[in-house]
Amino acid sequence: MATYLQGGEENSLLRSPILGSSSRSGDEVDEVGVMMGGSAFRRGLKKLTRRKRVVDIIAERASDGEDGLKRTLTVLELIAYGIGATVGAGLFVVTGEAAKSLAGPSVSISFLVAAFSGLLSAFCYAEFATRIPVAGGAYAYSYVCFGEAVAWLVGWNLTLEYGMSASVVARGFADYFVSFLKSCSLTPPEWTYNIPLNIPMLSHKGSLMASGICLLCTGALLLGAAESARLNLIITCLNMSLIVFIIVAGISEVDRQNYEPFFPRGSDGVMSGAGFVFFSYVGFDCICVLSEELKDPKKALPIAIVGTLGMVATLYVSVSLVLTGMVNYKDIDLSAPLAAAFNQLNMPWAATIVAFGTTTILSSTTLCSLFGQPRVFFAMAKDGLVPPKLAELNPRTKVPAFSTYLSGIVSALLAFCLDIDSLAGMISAGTMLSFTFVSLGILVIRYEDSPDRKKSAAWRILPKPSILLTVFCVMTFAMALVMNHVDNIPPLLISVMLVLALTPIAVLAALPQNEVKDDKAVVEEAGPNSVFTGKNFACPWVPWIPALAVMINVHLILSLEVRTLLQVVVWALIGYFFYFMYGIHNSKLNNSFRYRSL
């Protein structure tokens, strides 16, 4: 446990929700906190589990004033950013693969099921985004709920989601753009996209075109948040127009007989398809990273998060219905499903539009991925976990300039030479891990003795939420591990494990919850009319929605190949090497009189 001392009042601050807590007298707290008594191991452990208070985060950002990030973005620009970050080439590729290999025409139902699963996590993100409307997204939320070590892990994994995914998308952009040019009888110079590389562990070809799109997007981002957001809004409107045109053109060629049978593999095919396409919805969480640049975050964030998910789901369902109606699902060409379908129906002009639409969609996705990464660096640098240079803003544009340069250059280098395809699963796993911590964080902040609130007397006679959450996490992990990696599991065993996992949640449902409204201390620090205060979005049906989100996310993570999971572990170890070499020694919490460990 660790404490916050001010005016003789002792509030729980750094206690890990999993480790539980203890109570000591003020003299003992002061003696141990100031003199740092106990073993070096205990002191180090307490550093790893120290948590930030929401009021301290808000006070720090409010004190930045004109020196902080510029609040210029609107809800429309935010939704465009969310769509750009979420809709990629999967709109045209994943749809065909899921239909042909798994669900058949019922892939549209698979997309709806996956959207529902994504909505569970979206509700959790929406509550946190209004409670803590600052840059950093899941990183900042984890710092409040789980402590510094977990926050570092989440921030490190966000580098996978934003920085490395920008490189993945840029490589895809180069390939599709070359195909589009060739379909127009134009042949680009081979040195722009196919430079032979004979270096182990790298791609067999280098692509200057992929590096170029990364650098172009970086240049656009350096113009300012408002300017780059408007550019993305224009590209997104163009993309939406192209997608709607493709859907309308395809509807005219739909043959209802292609929908028979609609469920060729039954409910198992629908659910397998839902698990496969779920990752197509990853990206809406990027919206939260821009919280500190919104004019009205309390109002805009929930609308943008849920609105983005709804619009993206509509696009996926519509495209899947059109594709499986144009051609029989057994005849879908997996290399280019929609383009090949139009070619089969003697509509080559539509195939050309599909190829062009793919390149514009991927250019927007690259821009949005590079938009998010500097904001994560900015938030971590403000906390002292990475060098302060990464938090420096351009005086005119208020953009984290050095972070933007670094993100763009590194992404361009990776896009040029790295075998990015092998990292796709690792990127998905890192993103789902962030989803898991955010969803679990809602249970922590609603039930656990969080840094921002004291326990009422009623808590002393009820089960500790930390114990209930620990049991839930252990049983959820065990059930997902068994379901994904053990063959011929008896249904009775799965049923028993499900009951054991949900029993702690049922007990939590009977316990009183912490209030969702702003703490009085937050209002005092930021002011009643500040963008940091106002009505917060409340995730509905807590604890059930966050618990289901955790279970789905953990199941999806463990459904990945063992090799991919090992890659994630290695990536985490590399991250913690940097944390123990720099972050833990330079954390702002080391120098704050408010944070003393017991």
ABEGO torsion letter per residue (X at the ends): XBBBBBGGBBBBAABBAAAEBBBBBAAAAAAAAAAGBEBAAAAAAAAAABBBBAAAAAAAAAAAEAABBBBABBAAAAAAAAAAAABBAAAAAAAAAAAAAAAEAAAAAAAAAAAAAAAAAAAAAAAAAAABBBBGEAAAAAAAAAEAAAAAAAAAAAAAAAAAAAAAAAAAAAAAAAAAAAAAGBBBBAAAABBBBBBBGBBABBBAAAAAAAAAAAAAAAAEAAAAAAAAAAAAAAAAAAAAAAAAAAAAABBAAAAOBABAAEAAAAAAAAAAAAAAABGAAAAAAAAAABABAAAAAAAAAAAAAAAAAAAAAAAAAAAAAABBAAABBAABAAAAAAAAAGBAAAAAAAAAAAAAAAAAAAAAAAAAAAAAAAAAAAAGABBAAAABBBAAAGBBAAAAAAAAAAAAAAAAABBAAAAAAAAAAAAAAAAAAAAAAAAAAAABBBAABBBBAAAAABBBAAAAAAAAAAAAAAAAAAAAABBGBBAAAAAAAAAAAAAAAAAAAABBBBBABBBAAAAAAAEAABAABEBBBBBBGOAAAAAAAAAAAAAAAAABBAAAAAAAAAAAAAAAAAAAAAAAAABAAAABAABBBX
